[in-house]
């Protein structure tokens, strides 16, 4: 991001910030993620969830 405190603005690249969709779509992302196929362990295993 380009920040100028004196002028009072912040400029952000929308593609880098993820505000616009990528034309390619070849990068792995959450679109193909299947949370049901992920092993979670026993319900009483504890831990942060």
C-alpha distance (Angstrom), angle and dihedral (degrees) to the residues before:
residue distance angle dihedral
X1 . . .
X2 3.76 . .
X3 3.82 109.8 .
X4 3.80 127.9 -175.2
X5 3.80 114.8 -179.7
X6 3.80 91.9 -178.6
X7 3.82 93.4 55.7
X8 3.82 93.8 33.9
X9 3.80 102.1 -125.6
X10 3.78 141.1 118.1
X11 3.80 120.4 -157.8
X12 3.82 117.8 -162.8
X13 3.79 128.4 -173.6
X14 3.85 102.8 -121.2
X15 3.82 93.6 -151.6
X16 3.82 92.4 51.8
X17 3.81 91.1 46.5
X18 3.81 91.3 52.2
X19 3.80 93.7 -117.4
X20 3.80 94.7 128.4
X21 3.78 128.3 47.6
X22 3.78 119.2 -108.2
X23 3.79 113.8 -116.0
X24 3.82 93.0 -141.9
X25 3.76 101.8 53.7
X26 3.81 89.5 -169.4
X27 3.80 95.5 118.5
X28 3.79 116.4 98.0
X29 3.76 111.4 -108.4
X30 3.75 143.7 148.2
X31 3.81 93.1 -68.6
X32 3.82 93.0 85.2
X33 3.81 96.0 35.7
X34 3.82 115.0 122.8
X35 3.83 109.9 -167.3
X36 3.82 92.5 -173.9
X37 3.81 92.1 65.2
X38 3.80 92.2 56.4
X39 3.81 116.8 99.5
X40 3.80 110.7 -124.7
X41 3.81 102.6 176.1
X42 3.79 127.1 -132.4
X43 3.80 117.5 -23.3
X44 3.81 91.5 -121.7
X45 3.83 93.8 51.5
X46 3.82 92.0 106.8
X47 3.77 123.8 -152.1
X48 3.79 131.1 123.1
X49 3.77 114.0 -49.0
